[in-house]
Amino acid sequence: MDVVIGTPIHSDGMYIIDTFLFNQREIQLRYPSSELVLATVEEELVIKLKEYIKLWKLKGHVVQYEVSRPDYAQSSIWEIAAGRDFIRRYLLNQTDAEYLLFLDADMTVDPSVIRIMKKEIADHDVVFSGYPLRYQGTGLAGAGCAMLKRNVLKKLNFRCYEFENGQVIFEDNVLEMDLFRLHSRVRKGFFLAINHFTSVDTMKQITPRPVGMLRNLINHPLLRYGLIKTSINLRYNIPWKLKTIMSRFLRE
């Protein structure tokens, strides 16, 4: 087993659980040297998820984790960041896997995702495959479809920021900043077909495609680092605001 597919999951986000696990079954049939790890903060969900794993005949585990956050925090991003970091530590401490592939539970992907992502990550430490965002636009560096090598997982942890003014810096934003600080080799693109479900009956799709010049420019690592670092200092999510503006000019 050399690939762990990690998915933080909660009861409100399980509206396509059977569709998601069918897709995971397809992935494991194409790449048997992988396992699925579902991470939840909900104690009552653990048994139910284990039953789903058994029902779909998947190789995998369900793990429960805890969340620590400031008293004023309201965002669910804390659960997501803590879940991703628990999976990171699970891979490092409980497996010999060389790759961690994050796939969100509200998405389905090309069943050849592992082969595709391993090809793209060959000379890099991390590869992001872009996907349609839930609310607007398209993200190029979200952690909803990202593969990281073991060597870089040892050097970072997943974290987020939430300020008393209600502004949030997402865990994938902080990941970008940390990867730049670590001089990690990062590759971004639209490498595979992804369906992102916003409800049981509604989804947004993306297929493999080149990254346009403007999108490449605004996703330059140095620019992203500066914007995210400034956002933390100002306690205001500048990249998210720019995404709202730039989505009007980018072909989605």
KEKE-3310 file (N, C-alpha, C; in steps of 0.2 Angstrom, whole numbers, plus 5000, padded with zeros to 4 digits):
npx = (5004:5004:4998:4987:4971:4963:4949:4941:4926:4908:4892:4883:4888:4887:4879:4880:4885:4884:4887:4899:4907:4905:4913:4925:4927:4929:4941:4949:4949:4956:4968:4975:4984:4981:4972:4957:4954:4943:4939:4932:4924:4913:4907:4896:4895:4905:4903:4893:4900:4910:4902:4897:4910:4912:4901:4903:4914:4927:4945:4950:4949:4941:4942:4942:4943:4949:4945:4953:4950:4949:4938:4929:4928:4918:4917:4916:4928:4938:4936:4938:4952:4958:4954:4961:4974:4975:4973:4985:4995:4991:4995:5009:5012:5006:5007:5016:5015:5019:5012:4999:4983:4971:4954:4938:4922:4911:4913:4916:4928:4939:4941:4955:4962:4973:4984:4985:4988:5000:5008:5009:5015:5028:5041:5039:5034:5021:5005:4991:4975:4963:4946:4928:4922:4911:4903:4906:4915:4931:4943:4961:4970:4965:4963:4954:4956:4971:4988:5001:5018:5026:5038:5036:5025:5030:5035:5026:5010:4992:4982:4972:4965:4955:4947:4942:4934:4927:4932:4940:4954:4957:4961:4968:4973:4983:4991:4996:5004:5013:5019:5026:5035:5043:5050:5045:5041:5029:5015:5002:4986:4973:4970:4962:4946:4932:4918:4909:4898:4884:4873:4862:4856:4863:4877:4893:4904:4921:4934:4949:4961:4971:4979:4975:4983:4980:4975:4986:4995:4989:4989:5002:5016:5023:5016:5004:5008:5012:4999:4992:4999:4998:4984:4983:4989:4981:4969:4959:4952:4960:4963:4951:4942:4947:4945:4931:4930:4938:4933:4923:4930:4937:4937:4926)
npy = (4994:5010:5022:5033:5038:5051:5058:5070:5070:5073:5072:5081:5083:5071:5069:5063:5050:5036:5037:5043:5033:5022:5027:5027:5014:5010:5017:5010:4997:5000:5003:4994:4996:5005:5014:5019:5032:5038:5052:5058:5069:5066:5056:5047:5044:5035:5021:5020:5024:5014:5003:5007:5006:4993:4988:4993:4985:4990:4994:5001:5013:5020:5035:5044:5060:5075:5092:5108:5124:5143:5151:5160:5155:5151:5145:5131:5127:5124:5110:5104:5107:5101:5088:5085:5086:5076:5065:5066:5064:5051:5044:5045:5039:5027:5020:5015:5022:5032:5042:5054:5057:5069:5068:5076:5072:5077:5075:5067:5058:5055:5038:5034:5042:5041:5036:5046:5057:5053:5053:5067:5072:5068:5074:5083:5090:5092:5091:5099:5097:5107:5112:5114:5127:5127:5138:5148:5151:5143:5134:5132:5128:5120:5110:5100:5091:5085:5079:5074:5071:5060:5065:5079:5080:5077:5089:5099:5105:5104:5119:5133:5149:5159:5175:5187:5196:5188:5184:5172:5162:5150:5132:5127:5138:5142:5131:5133:5144:5139:5129:5137:5143:5133:5130:5120:5110:5113:5109:5114:5112:5108:5092:5081:5074:5080:5080:5090:5090:5100:5097:5083:5082:5091:5097:5103:5102:5098:5096:5089:5102:5115:5128:5144:5160:5171:5165:5157:5168:5174:5164:5162:5156:5165:5177:5172:5168:5181:5187:5179:5179:5193:5194:5187:5196:5207:5202:5198:5190:5191:5184:5176:5187:5192:5181:5181:5193:5190:5179:5183:5186:5175:5161:5149)
npz = (5000:4995:4994:5003:5003:5009:5018:5026:5035:5038:5046:5039:5027:5020:5009:4996:4999:4995:4981:4981:4988:4979:4968:4975:4976:4963:4961:4969:4963:4952:4957:4967:4977:4988:5001:5009:5020:5031:5041:5055:5067:5074:5085:5085:5072:5068:5068:5059:5047:5046:5043:5030:5024:5024:5017:5004:5001:5003:5005:5020:5033:5047:5057:5072:5078:5087:5090:5092:5096:5096:5108:5102:5089:5075:5063:5052:5047:5056:5059:5047:5044:5056:5053:5041:5046:5055:5047:5040:5050:5053:5042:5042:5055:5055:5043:5029:5018:5003:4998:5000:4996:4995:4994:4993:5001:4994:4981:4965:4955:4941:4939:4937:4945:4954:4946:4937:4945:4951:4941:4938:4949:4949:4948:4958:4974:4979:4971:4964:4958:4950:4953:4952:4962:4977:4978:4969:4954:4950:4958:4959:4968:4979:4993:4991:4981:4980:4980:4991:4994:5005:5011:5012:5020:5032:5036:5038:5045:5045:5046:5051:5051:5060:5064:5076:5070:5062:5049:5039:5036:5025:5027:5015:5010:5019:5018:5005:5008:5018:5010:5001:5009:5014:5002:4994:4980:4969:4959:4949:4941:4929:4929:4929:4927:4937:4947:4956:4969:4974:4979:4981:4969:4961:4952:4948:4935:4929:4917:4911:4906:4898:4908:4909:4904:4912:4924:4927:4931:4942:4951:4954:4964:4972:4972:4978:4990:4996:4996:5005:5016:5019:5021:5033:5042:5040:5044:5035:5022:5008:4995:4994:4991:4980:4971:4970:4962:4951:4945:4936:4925:4921:4911:4916)
capx = (5000:5008:4993:4982:4966:4961:4943:4937:4919:4904:4885:4880:4892:4886:4873:4881:4890:4885:4890:4906:4910:4905:4919:4931:4927:4932:4948:4953:4949:4961:4974:4974:4989:4978:4967:4953:4954:4938:4941:4926:4924:4907:4907:4890:4896:4911:4900:4889:4905:4913:4897:4898:4916:4911:4896:4906:4920:4933:4950:4950:4948:4937:4946:4939:4948:4946:4946:4954:4949:4947:4931:4925:4927:4912:4918:4918:4935:4942:4935:4941:4959:4960:4953:4966:4980:4974:4975:4992:4998:4989:4999:5016:5013:5002:5008:5023:5013:5023:5008:4993:4979:4965:4948:4932:4916:4906:4916:4918:4934:4941:4944:4962:4965:4980:4989:4986:4991:5007:5012:5010:5019:5034:5046:5037:5032:5014:5001:4984:4971:4958:4939:4923:4920:4904:4899:4908:4922:4935:4949:4967:4975:4961:4965:4949:4960:4978:4992:5007:5023:5028:5044:5034:5020:5034:5038:5020:5004:4986:4980:4968:4964:4948:4948:4936:4929:4923:4936:4943:4959:4956:4967:4972:4977:4988:4995:5000:5009:5018:5023:5031:5040:5047:5053:5042:5040:5022:5012:4995:4983:4967:4973:4957:4938:4930:4911:4908:4891:4882:4867:4861:4854:4866:4884:4897:4909:4927:4937:4956:4962:4976:4978:4975:4988:4978:4975:4993:4998:4986:4991:5010:5017:5026:5010:4999:5011:5011:4992:4989:5003:4995:4978:4983:4991:4976:4963:4954:4954:4961:4962:4944:4938:4949:4942:4924:4931:4941:4928:4920:4935:4940:4932:4925)
capy = (5000:5016:5028:5034:5043:5054:5062:5072:5069:5075:5070:5086:5082:5064:5068:5058:5045:5030:5039:5044:5027:5019:5030:5025:5007:5011:5019:5004:4992:5001:5004:4990:4998:5011:5013:5025:5034:5043:5055:5062:5072:5064:5049:5042:5043:5031:5015:5020:5024:5007:4999:5009:5004:4985:4987:4994:4981:4995:4994:5007:5014:5026:5037:5049:5065:5080:5099:5113:5131:5148:5151:5164:5153:5149:5142:5123:5126:5120:5103:5102:5108:5096:5081:5084:5085:5069:5060:5067:5060:5044:5041:5045:5035:5020:5017:5016:5025:5037:5048:5056:5060:5071:5069:5078:5068:5079:5075:5061:5060:5050:5032:5033:5048:5040:5035:5053:5062:5051:5055:5074:5074:5064:5079:5089:5087:5092:5092:5101:5097:5111:5109:5119:5128:5126:5144:5152:5151:5137:5134:5129:5125:5118:5103:5095:5086:5087:5074:5076:5066:5059:5069:5086:5079:5077:5096:5104:5103:5108:5123:5138:5155:5163:5181:5189:5199:5183:5182:5165:5160:5142:5128:5126:5145:5142:5126:5136:5148:5135:5126:5142:5144:5127:5129:5114:5110:5113:5109:5116:5112:5104:5086:5076:5076:5081:5082:5093:5090:5105:5094:5076:5082:5097:5096:5106:5098:5101:5091:5091:5107:5120:5133:5150:5164:5175:5161:5156:5174:5175:5158:5162:5155:5171:5181:5169:5169:5188:5189:5175:5182:5200:5192:5185:5202:5212:5198:5199:5185:5194:5179:5175:5192:5192:5176:5184:5198:5188:5174:5186:5187:5169:5156:5143)
capz = (5000:4994:4993:5007:5001:5015:5017:5032:5033:5044:5044:5035:5020:5017:5005:4991:5002:4991:4975:4983:4989:4973:4965:4978:4974:4956:4961:4972:4958:4947:4960:4973:4983:4991:5006:5011:5027:5033:5047:5058:5073:5077:5088:5083:5064:5067:5067:5052:5042:5046:5040:5023:5021:5023:5012:4998:5001:5002:5010:5023:5040:5050:5063:5075:5080:5091:5087:5097:5092:5100:5111:5098:5083:5073:5056:5052:5044:5061:5059:5041:5045:5060:5050:5037:5050:5059:5042:5039:5056:5053:5037:5045:5061:5055:5037:5025:5011:5001:4995:5003:4991:4998:4990:4997:5001:4990:4974:4962:4951:4936:4943:4936:4948:4957:4941:4934:4950:4952:4935:4938:4955:4948:4950:4963:4981:4979:4965:4965:4952:4951:4953:4953:4969:4979:4978:4963:4951:4950:4962:4957:4973:4984:4996:4989:4976:4981:4982:4994:4996:5012:5013:5013:5025:5038:5037:5039:5048:5042:5051:5048:5055:5061:5068:5080:5065:5057:5043:5040:5031:5024:5028:5009:5009:5024:5015:5000:5011:5021:5005:4998:5015:5014:4996:4991:4972:4969:4953:4949:4935:4929:4927:4928:4927:4943:4948:4963:4970:4979:4982:4979:4962:4957:4952:4944:4932:4926:4913:4910:4901:4900:4913:4905:4906:4918:4930:4929:4934:4949:4955:4955:4971:4976:4973:4983:4997:4998:4997:5010:5022:5020:5023:5040:5045:5040:5047:5030:5017:5001:4990:4992:4988:4973:4968:4968:4957:4945:4942:4930:4919:4919:4908:4921)
cpx = (5004:5004:4988:4977:4962:4955:4940:4930:4914:4897:4882:4883:4891:4881:4874:4886:4890:4888:4897:4910:4910:4912:4925:4932:4931:4939:4952:4954:4955:4968:4974:4978:4987:4973:4963:4953:4949:4939:4935:4927:4918:4907:4902:4891:4901:4908:4897:4894:4908:4908:4897:4904:4915:4906:4899:4913:4926:4939:4951:4949:4944:4940:4942:4944:4945:4948:4947:4954:4948:4940:4927:4924:4920:4912:4919:4925:4940:4942:4939:4949:4962:4959:4959:4973:4980:4976:4982:4996:4997:4994:5006:5017:5010:5004:5015:5021:5017:5019:5001:4989:4972:4959:4942:4926:4911:4908:4916:4924:4935:4944:4951:4965:4972:4985:4990:4990:4998:5011:5014:5014:5026:5040:5045:5035:5024:5010:4994:4981:4964:4951:4935:4922:4913:4900:4900:4915:4925:4942:4955:4971:4971:4963:4959:4951:4967:4982:4999:5011:5024:5033:5041:5029:5024:5036:5032:5015:4998:4983:4976:4968:4957:4949:4942:4931:4926:4927:4940:4948:4959:4962:4971:4976:4983:4993:4999:5006:5015:5022:5028:5037:5045:5051:5051:5041:5033:5019:5004:4992:4976:4969:4968:4950:4936:4923:4911:4901:4889:4876:4867:4860:4858:4873:4887:4903:4915:4931:4945:4957:4968:4974:4979:4981:4987:4978:4981:4996:4995:4987:4998:5011:5019:5020:5005:5002:5010:5004:4990:4993:5000:4988:4978:4985:4985:4969:4958:4957:4954:4960:4955:4940:4940:4946:4935:4925:4933:4937:4924:4924:4938:4935:4932:4922)
cpy = (5006:5023:5028:5039:5045:5059:5064:5072:5070:5073:5075:5086:5076:5063:5064:5052:5039:5032:5040:5037:5022:5021:5028:5018:5006:5012:5013:4998:4993:5002:5001:4992:5004:5009:5019:5026:5040:5046:5059:5064:5069:5057:5044:5041:5037:5024:5015:5020:5018:5003:5001:5006:4996:4984:4988:4990:4985:4993:5000:5007:5020:5028:5043:5054:5071:5087:5104:5120:5136:5148:5155:5161:5150:5145:5134:5122:5122:5113:5100:5102:5102:5089:5080:5082:5078:5064:5060:5063:5053:5041:5040:5040:5028:5017:5019:5020:5031:5043:5048:5060:5062:5071:5070:5073:5070:5079:5068:5063:5054:5044:5031:5039:5047:5039:5042:5057:5060:5053:5063:5076:5071:5068:5084:5085:5087:5094:5094:5100:5101:5108:5115:5120:5128:5132:5148:5151:5144:5138:5130:5126:5123:5111:5098:5089:5088:5080:5077:5070:5066:5064:5076:5085:5079:5084:5101:5101:5107:5112:5129:5144:5158:5169:5183:5193:5195:5181:5176:5165:5152:5138:5127:5132:5144:5136:5129:5140:5144:5131:5130:5143:5139:5125:5122:5115:5108:5113:5110:5115:5109:5097:5081:5078:5075:5083:5084:5094:5096:5103:5087:5077:5087:5096:5101:5102:5102:5095:5094:5097:5111:5125:5140:5155:5168:5171:5159:5162:5174:5170:5157:5161:5161:5176:5179:5169:5176:5189:5185:5178:5189:5199:5191:5191:5207:5209:5199:5194:5188:5190:5177:5180:5193:5187:5178:5188:5194:5182:5177:5187:5181:5164:5150:5137)
cpz = (5000:4994:4998:5004:5007:5014:5024:5030:5040:5041:5039:5028:5017:5012:4998:4993:4997:4984:4976:4984:4983:4969:4968:4977:4967:4956:4964:4967:4953:4950:4967:4979:4986:4996:5007:5018:5028:5040:5049:5065:5077:5079:5085:5075:5063:5065:5060:5046:5041:5042:5032:5020:5020:5018:5005:4996:4999:5007:5013:5030:5042:5056:5065:5078:5084:5088:5093:5093:5098:5102:5106:5091:5081:5066:5057:5049:5049:5060:5053:5042:5050:5058:5045:5040:5053:5053:5040:5044:5055:5047:5039:5050:5060:5048:5034:5019:5010:4998:4999:4998:4995:4993:4994:4996:4996:4982:4972:4957:4946:4940:4942:4940:4951:4952:4938:4939:4951:4947:4935:4944:4954:4951:4954:4970:4982:4973:4967:4958:4954:4950:4954:4960:4971:4977:4971:4960:4951:4954:4959:4962:4979:4987:4994:4985:4976:4983:4985:4995:5003:5015:5015:5019:5032:5040:5039:5043:5045:5047:5047:5053:5055:5066:5071:5076:5061:5051:5045:5034:5031:5025:5021:5008:5013:5021:5010:5003:5014:5016:5002:5003:5015:5007:4992:4983:4971:4961:4953:4942:4935:4925:4926:4929:4934:4943:4955:4964:4975:4982:4979:4971:4958:4958:4947:4941:4929:4922:4912:4905:4903:4905:4909:4908:4912:4924:4932:4933:4941:4953:4956:4962:4975:4977:4978:4990:5000:5000:5004:5017:5024:5023:5031:5044:5046:5043:5042:5024:5010:4995:4988:4989:4981:4968:4965:4962:4950:4941:4936:4924:4917:4916:4913:4917)
residu = (MET:ASP:VAL:VAL:ILE:GLY:THR:PRO:ILE:HIS:SER:ASP:GLY:MET:TYR:ILE:ILE:ASP:THR:PHE:LEU:PHE:ASN:GLN:ARG:GLU:ILE:GLN:LEU:ARG:TYR:PRO:SER:SER:GLU:LEU:VAL:LEU:ALA:THR:VAL:GLU:GLU:GLU:LEU:VAL:ILE:LYS:LEU:LYS:GLU:TYR:ILE:LYS:LEU:TRP:LYS:LEU:LYS:GLY:HIS:VAL:VAL:GLN:TYR:GLU:VAL:SER:ARG:PRO:ASP:TYR:ALA:GLN:SER:SER:ILE:TRP:GLU:ILE:ALA:ALA:GLY:ARG:ASP:PHE:ILE:ARG:ARG:TYR:LEU:LEU:ASN:GLN:THR:ASP:ALA:GLU:TYR:LEU:LEU:PHE:LEU:ASP:ALA:ASP:MET:THR:VAL:ASP:PRO:SER:VAL:ILE:ARG:ILE:MET:LYS:LYS:GLU:ILE:ALA:ASP:HIS:ASP:VAL:VAL:PHE:SER:GLY:TYR:PRO:LEU:ARG:TYR:GLN:GLY:THR:GLY:LEU:ALA:GLY:ALA:GLY:CYS:ALA:MET:LEU:LYS:ARG:ASN:VAL:LEU:LYS:LYS:LEU:ASN:PHE:ARG:CYS:TYR:GLU:PHE:GLU:ASN:GLY:GLN:VAL:ILE:PHE:GLU:ASP:ASN:VAL:LEU:GLU:MET:ASP:LEU:PHE:ARG:LEU:HIS:SER:ARG:VAL:ARG:LYS:GLY:PHE:PHE:LEU:ALA:ILE:ASN:HIS:PHE:THR:SER:VAL:ASP:THR:MET:LYS:GLN:ILE:THR:PRO:ARG:PRO:VAL:GLY:MET:LEU:ARG:ASN:LEU:ILE:ASN:HIS:PRO:LEU:LEU:ARG:TYR:GLY:LEU:ILE:LYS:THR:SER:ILE:ASN:LEU:ARG:TYR:ASN:ILE:PRO:TRP:LYS:LEU:LYS:THR:ILE:MET:SER:ARG:PHE:LEU:ARG:GLU)
# end
